[in-house]
């Protein structure tokens, strides 16, 4: 591309960005194309995993990236020029396990203000389908939303409505078809599904052109659901068991233990205890075979280290978090009650859960080294798991697990787009891609925590500078302090105090 201005203009006139650019010349505007924005002389971390590139400029036309290059920028009279000297440009971030999009005054602006320009919403229901529609029509400023189905679980469940409880293969197939018709982009499966029902979900999802992702269904192994095509396993549940020399013994015990409708949490508590115990029986050979099977099948892990860290810490750890001012009082109350169920309370519990969490971090690093796909997500709005800023924590945890900062960023940019089948339009900074970008004041490749030092967020080509982002956060704080009651589903999410 170089700096040849005539070539650049000819490319624009030909519609090179994949949008209607015919006739667009510097200093003019074509109907529907929006404005031209130049991000000049940035250090680019492009989402591919490549090393940072210095002195790169990026030209946006409307909601697309039109030009990426080094050296002089093609002349674009009338363009908005953002001086990127000393700054770092990354793709917009994806939170690949999020909840609560329908809390519209709180969650969407928190995501955007912190550079999260896309989310995989992992509990689909009518309200957040409506929110997604508003965002796509331009009626509400928010991140792009990839929407899961309602959560599909068995007749015994830990969840409150609107969980889709299915007992038979026919019910499972009907649920998948209904959710596809309602707009689901993937099927979300949960923990207490029977093996034959999981197989029916997998088969029907395939027939409907959908993937399925979700929890480890306890009556099948990770290997079995991976063979069935499960696209991602959420929360790293059961990984320590599947890397244990006692794997077969533990899985056999879980398969032979019935769910108790009168005390559904008993089984969950048993599985967690067996996970905590399994960290002392790690077997390198078993782990290598396990991760290789997942890699070959294309099953990814979504570790959600943010929520996993929350539930392995004492409850008082979180009660003075300054971000609580952005959370409605009724949700804060639900969080406080929910976390009490899982937070360790005695020194022995603290030590046990800390050992488990540290082993989880180590195994995330092992999975990465084995070539298993990883996607970063937070599980907001579970207790003390904050929309937007929570993803900055997730990145820091991934680095702690052994990923380089650039590779951790890739899990929520280029890899997220590839997982979603959006690599042609999203996830990296390249010509023709969506203009979802974050400009940082400091180098995230040197310290991943610098991802929180945001100068500018660009979402669908719209520029959100520091002043506008500050106004957004102030508005969220005002909304959080209004006397209102939020969606009952969010209370259910918060009260459980566990991953979903």
C-alpha positions in Angstrom: 0.0 0.0 0.0 2.9 2.4 0.8 2.2 6.1 0.8 0.9 6.4 -2.7 -2.1 8.8 -2.3 -3.6 8.2 -5.7 -3.5 4.4 -5.1 -5.2 4.9 -1.7 -8.0 7.1 -3.2 -8.5 4.7 -6.1 -8.8 1.8 -3.6 -11.4 3.8 -1.5 -13.4 4.7 -4.6 -13.5 1.0 -5.5 -15.1 0.1 -2.2 -12.0 -1.6 -0.8 -13.3 -1.7 2.8 -16.2 -3.9 2.0 -18.7 -1.1 2.6 -20.3 1.4 0.2 -17.4 3.7 -0.4 -17.8 4.6 -4.1 -17.3 8.2 -4.6 -15.7 8.8 -1.2 -12.8 11.2 -1.5 -10.9 13.1 1.1 -12.8 16.1 2.3 -16.2 14.7 1.2 -18.6 12.2 2.7 -20.7 9.6 1.0 -24.1 8.7 2.3 -23.9 6.0 5.0 -20.2 5.7 5.1 -19.5 7.9 8.1 -16.3 9.8 8.8 -12.7 9.2 8.2 -10.5 8.7 11.3 -6.7 8.4 11.2 -4.8 6.8 14.1 -1.4 8.2 13.4 2.0 6.6 14.4 0.9 4.1 17.0 2.7 1.0 18.2 0.4 -1.8 16.8 -0.3 -5.1 18.6 -2.6 -6.5 16.0 -4.2 -9.5 17.7 -2.4 -12.2 15.6 0.2 -12.9 18.2 2.9 -11.1 16.3 5.4 -8.8 18.0 4.4 -5.1 18.3 5.1 -2.9 15.3 6.1 0.7 15.8 5.2 3.8 13.8 2.1 2.3 12.2 -0.9 4.3 11.1 -4.5 3.1 10.7 -7.2 4.7 8.7 -10.9 4.1 9.4 -13.7 4.8 7.1 -17.1 4.5 8.7 -17.2 1.3 10.7 -14.3 -0.4 8.8 -10.5 -0.4 8.8 -9.5 1.0 5.4 -5.7 1.2 5.5 -2.9 0.0 7.7 0.7 0.9 7.0 4.0 2.4 8.1 5.5 5.8 7.1 3.5 8.7 5.7 -0.3 8.4 5.9 -2.3 9.1 2.7 -3.6 12.6 2.7 -7.1 12.7 4.0 -8.4 16.3 4.3 -11.3 16.6 6.7 -10.4 13.4 8.6 -10.2 13.3 12.3 -6.6 12.6 13.2 -5.7 11.0 16.6 -2.1 11.4 17.5 -0.9 8.0 18.5 2.8 8.8 19.2 3.7 7.0 22.4 0.5 5.0 22.4 -0.4 1.4 21.7 -3.2 0.2 19.5 -4.9 -3.2 20.0 -8.1 -4.8 18.6 -11.3 -4.4 20.7 -11.5 -7.0 23.4 -14.0 -9.9 23.5 -15.4 -11.2 26.9 -16.1 -14.7 25.8 -18.2 -15.7 28.9 -20.5 -12.8 30.0 -23.9 -12.4 31.4 -26.4 -9.6 32.0 -26.5 -7.6 28.7 -30.1 -6.7 29.5 -29.1 -4.6 32.5 -28.8 -1.9 29.8 -27.9 1.1 31.9 -25.1 -0.8 33.6 -23.5 -3.7 31.7 -23.2 -2.5 28.0 -21.5 0.8 28.9 -19.2 -0.8 31.5 -18.0 -3.2 28.8 -17.4 -0.4 26.2 -15.8 2.0 28.7 -13.2 -0.7 29.4 -12.4 -1.6 25.8 -14.7 -4.7 25.6 -16.3 -4.2 22.2 -17.8 -7.8 21.9 -19.2 -10.4 24.3 -20.4 -14.0 24.1 -23.6 -13.8 26.2 -23.9 -17.2 27.8 -27.5 -17.3 28.9 -30.0 -16.4 26.2 -33.5 -15.2 27.1 -36.0 -12.8 25.8 -34.7 -9.7 27.6 -31.1 -9.9 26.3 -32.3 -10.9 22.9 -34.1 -7.6 22.9 -31.0 -5.8 24.1 -28.9 -7.3 21.3 -31.5 -6.1 18.8 -31.3 -2.5 20.2 -27.6 -2.5 19.9 -27.6 -3.8 16.3 -30.2 -1.2 15.3 -28.2 1.6 16.8 -30.8 2.3 19.5 -28.4 1.4 22.3 -24.6 1.9 22.6 -23.1 -1.5 23.5 -20.7 -4.2 22.5 -21.4 -6.7 19.7 -23.3 -9.7 21.2 -23.0 -13.3 20.3 -26.0 -14.9 22.0 -26.3 -18.4 23.4 -29.4 -20.3 23.9 -31.2 -20.6 27.2 -29.3 -22.9 29.5 -30.2 -26.5 28.8 -30.0 -28.7 31.9 -31.6 -31.9 33.2 -34.7 -32.3 35.4 -32.5 -31.8 38.4 -30.7 -28.4 38.3 -29.0 -25.8 40.4 -30.6 -23.0 38.3 -33.7 -21.0 38.6 -36.0 -20.3 35.6 -35.6 -19.7 32.7 -33.5 -22.8 32.6 -34.6 -25.3 29.9 -35.0 -28.6 31.8 -35.1 -31.6 29.5 -35.4 -35.3 30.4 -35.6 -37.0 27.1 -33.9 -37.0 23.7 -37.0 -35.7 22.1 -37.3 -32.8 24.6 -33.6 -32.0 24.0 -34.0 -31.8 20.3 -37.2 -29.7 20.6 -35.3 -27.3 22.9 -32.5 -26.9 20.4 -34.9 -26.2 17.5 -36.8 -23.7 19.6 -33.7 -21.8 20.6 -32.4 -21.7 17.1 -35.7 -20.2 16.0 -35.5 -17.6 18.7 -32.1 -16.5 17.5 -29.6 -18.5 19.5 -26.1 -18.6 17.9 -24.9 -21.5 20.0 -26.4 -24.0 22.4 -25.5 -23.6 26.1 -25.4 -27.0 28.0 -25.2 -27.4 31.7 -23.9 -29.8 34.4 -26.8 -32.2 35.2 -27.7 -33.4 31.7 -28.0 -37.2 31.2 -25.6 -38.8 28.7 -28.3 -39.7 26.1 -29.7 -36.2 26.3 -26.2 -34.6 25.8 -25.8 -36.8 22.7 -29.2 -35.7 21.4 -28.3 -32.0 22.0 -25.0 -32.5 20.1 -26.7 -34.2 17.2 -29.6 -31.7 16.9 -27.3 -28.8 17.2 -25.2 -30.1 14.4 -28.4 -30.6 12.3 -29.4 -27.0 13.0 -26.0 -25.6 12.0 -25.1 -24.7 15.6 -22.2 -25.4 18.0 -22.7 -26.3 21.6 -20.6 -25.1 24.5 -21.0 -25.1 28.3 -20.3 -26.9 31.5 -18.8 -30.3 31.9 -21.9 -32.7 32.1 -20.8 -34.8 35.0 -22.0 -38.2 33.7 -19.8 -38.0 30.7 -16.0 -37.3 30.6 -14.5 -34.3 28.9 -13.1 -36.7 26.3 -16.6 -38.0 25.5 -18.2 -34.6 25.1 -15.2 -33.5 23.1 -15.7 -36.4 20.8 -19.4 -35.3 20.5 -18.2 -31.9 19.3 -18.5 -29.7 22.4 -16.9 -26.5 21.2 -15.8 -25.1 24.5 -15.6 -26.3 28.1 -16.4 -23.5 30.6 -14.7 -22.6 33.9 -12.0 -25.4 33.8 -14.3 -27.6 35.8 -12.9 -31.1 36.0 -9.6 -30.5 34.3 -7.6 -31.5 37.4 -9.6 -34.7 37.5 -8.9 -35.5 33.9 -5.2 -34.9 34.5 -5.1 -37.2 37.5 -3.8 -40.7 37.9 -7.1 -41.4 39.6 -9.2 -40.1 36.7 -11.0 -43.3 35.9 -11.8 -44.0 39.5 -13.1 -40.5 40.1 -15.2 -40.4 36.9 -16.7 -43.8 37.8 -17.7 -42.6 41.2 -19.4 -39.5 39.7 -21.2 -41.6 37.1 -22.6 -44.0 39.7 -23.7 -41.3 42.1 -27.4 -40.2 41.5 -28.6 -36.6 41.5 -30.9 -35.9 44.5 -33.8 -33.8 43.5 -34.3 -32.8 47.2 -30.7 -31.7 47.5 -29.3 -30.9 44.1 -26.3 -29.1 45.4 -24.9 -32.2 47.1 -23.7 -33.6 43.8 -22.0 -30.3 42.9 -20.3 -30.2 46.3 -19.1 -33.8 45.8 -17.6 -33.0 42.4 -15.9 -29.9 43.8 -14.4 -31.9 46.7 -13.1 -34.5 44.3 -11.6 -31.7 42.1 -9.8 -30.2 45.1 -8.4 -33.6 46.1 -7.3 -34.5 42.5 -4.7 -31.7 42.3 -2.3 -33.9 44.4 -2.4 -36.8 41.9 -1.4 -35.0 38.6 -0.1 -37.4 36.0 1.9 -35.9 33.2 1.2 -38.8 30.8 -2.6 -38.6 31.4 -2.6 -34.9 31.0 -0.6 -35.0 27.8 -3.1 -37.5 26.2 -6.1 -35.5 27.5 -5.0 -32.2 26.1 -3.9 -33.8 22.8 -7.4 -35.3 22.4 -9.1 -31.9 22.9 -6.7 -30.2 20.6 -7.3 -32.7 17.8 -11.1 -32.4 18.3 -11.0 -28.6 18.3 -12.5 -28.3 21.8 -11.4 -25.1 23.5 -11.2 -24.2 27.1 -12.7 -21.0 28.6 -11.1 -21.0 32.1 -12.9 -17.9 33.5 -10.1 -17.4 36.0 -11.7 -14.2 37.2 -14.7 -15.9 38.8 -12.6 -18.9 39.8 -10.4 -16.5 41.8 -13.3 -14.8 43.5 -14.8 -18.0 44.8 -11.5 -19.3 46.2 -10.9 -16.2 48.3 -12.5 -15.2 51.7 -15.7 -13.1 51.2 -14.3 -10.0 52.9 -11.6 -9.8 50.1 -14.2 -8.2 47.8 -16.3 -6.0 50.0 -14.3 -2.8 49.6 -13.8 -3.0 45.8 -14.2 0.6 44.5 -16.0 -0.8 41.4 -19.0 -1.7 43.6 -20.3 1.9 43.0 -21.2 0.7 39.5 -23.4 -2.2 40.8 -27.0 -1.7 41.8 -27.6 -2.1 45.6 -29.9 -5.1 45.1 -27.3 -6.9 43.0 -24.6 -6.0 45.6 -26.8 -7.6 48.3 -27.3 -10.7 46.2 -23.5 -10.9 45.6 -22.8 -10.7 49.3 -25.2 -13.6 50.0 -24.1 -15.7 47.1 -20.4 -15.6 47.9 -21.0 -16.8 51.4 -21.9 -20.2 50.0 -18.6 -20.8 48.3 -16.0 -18.6 49.9 -13.5 -20.5 52.2 -14.1 -19.7 55.9 -11.4 -21.5 57.9 -7.7 -21.4 57.4 -7.8 -25.0 56.2 -10.5 -24.1 53.6 -8.4 -21.2 52.5 -5.3 -23.4 52.0 -7.3 -26.1 50.2 -8.9 -23.7 47.7 -5.7 -21.7 47.2 -3.9 -25.0 46.3 -6.7 -25.8 43.9 -6.6 -22.4 42.3 -2.8 -22.4 41.8 -3.0 -25.8 40.2 -5.7 -24.5 37.9 -3.4 -21.7 36.8 -0.6 -24.2 36.2 -2.9 -26.4 34.1 -4.1 -23.5 32.0 -0.4 -23.0 31.1 0.0 -26.7 30.4 -3.1 -26.5 28.1 -1.6 -23.6 26.3 1.7 -25.3 25.8 -0.2 -28.4 24.5 -1.9 -26.2 21.8 -5.4 -26.4 23.2 -7.4 -23.3 22.2 -8.0 -20.8 25.0 -10.5 -18.0 25.1 -10.7 -15.4 27.8 -13.9 -14.7 29.7 -15.0 -13.5 33.1 -18.5 -14.9 33.9 -19.8 -11.5 34.9 -22.3 -10.8 36.6 -21.5 -13.6 39.1 -20.4 -12.2 42.5 -17.7 -9.6 42.3 -17.0 -10.3 38.7 -17.3 -6.9 37.0 -18.3 -6.2 33.4 -15.5 -4.7 31.4 -12.8 -4.3 34.0 -13.1 -8.0 34.9 -11.6 -8.8 31.5 -8.5 -6.9 32.4 -8.2 -9.2 35.5 -8.7 -12.2 33.3 -5.8 -11.2 31.1 -3.6 -10.7 34.1 -4.5 -14.2 35.4 -3.7 -15.7 32.0 -0.3 -14.1 32.1 0.2 -15.5 35.6 -0.7 -18.9 34.2 2.3 -18.6 31.8 1.0 -16.9 28.6 3.0 -14.0 27.4 1.1 -10.7 27.4 0.8 -10.6 23.6 -0.5 -14.2 23.6 -3.0 -13.5 26.4 -4.3 -10.6 24.4 -4.7 -12.9 21.4 -7.2 -15.1 23.5 -9.6 -12.1 23.6 -9.0 -10.7 20.1 -7.8 -12.9 17.2 -8.5 -16.3 18.9 -11.9 -15.1 20.1 -12.8 -14.2 16.5 -11.5 -17.5 15.2 -13.5 -19.4 17.8 -16.6 -17.5 16.8 -16.1 -18.0 13.1 -15.6 -14.2 12.7 -12.0 -14.1 11.8 -12.9 -12.6 8.4 -14.3 -9.5 10.1 -13.1 -9.2 13.7 -10.3 -9.8 16.1 -7.3 -8.4 14.3 -6.2 -5.0 13.0 -6.3 -5.5 9.2 -7.9 -3.9 6.1 -11.6 -4.6 5.8 -12.0 -5.6 9.5 -14.6 -4.0 11.8 -13.4 -0.7 13.4 -13.4 -2.0 17.0 -10.1 -0.8 18.5 -8.6 0.3 21.8 -5.8 2.9 22.1 -3.7 2.5 25.2 -1.4 5.0 27.0 1.1 2.3 28.0 2.5 -0.9 26.5 0.5 -4.1 27.4 3.3 -6.2 25.9 5.5 -5.0 28.7 2.9 -5.3 31.4 -0.5 -6.7 30.7 -2.0 -4.5 33.4 -1.5 -1.6 31.0 -4.6 -2.8 29.1 -6.5 -0.8 31.7 -4.7 2.5 30.8 -7.1 3.4 28.0 -7.0 6.6 26.0 -9.6 5.9 23.4 -12.1 3.1 22.6 -13.5 2.8 19.1 -16.6 0.7 18.6 -18.2 0.3 15.2 -16.1 3.3 14.1 -17.5 5.5 16.9 -14.7 7.2 18.9 -15.1 7.2 22.7 -12.4 9.4 24.1 -11.5 9.9 27.7 -14.2 12.5 28.4 -17.0 10.5 26.8 -15.9 7.3 28.6 -15.9 9.3 31.9 -19.4 10.5 31.2 -20.5 6.9 30.5 -19.0 5.7 33.8 -20.7 8.6 35.7 -24.0 7.6 34.1 -23.5 4.0 35.2 -22.9 5.1 38.7 -26.0 7.3 38.7 -28.1 4.4 37.3 -26.6 2.0 39.9 -27.8 4.3 42.7 -31.4 4.7 41.4 -34.0 3.0 43.6 -34.9 0.2 41.2 -35.1 -3.6 41.1 -33.0 -5.3 38.4 -33.9 -8.4 36.4 -34.8 -11.4 38.7 -32.5 -13.6 36.6 -29.5 -11.5 37.6 -30.4 -12.0 41.2 -30.6 -15.8 40.6 -27.1 -15.6 39.0 -25.7 -13.6 41.9 -27.2 -15.6 44.7 -25.8 -18.9 43.4 -22.3 -17.6 43.8 -21.0 -20.1 41.3 -20.1 -20.2 37.6 -22.7 -20.4 35.0 
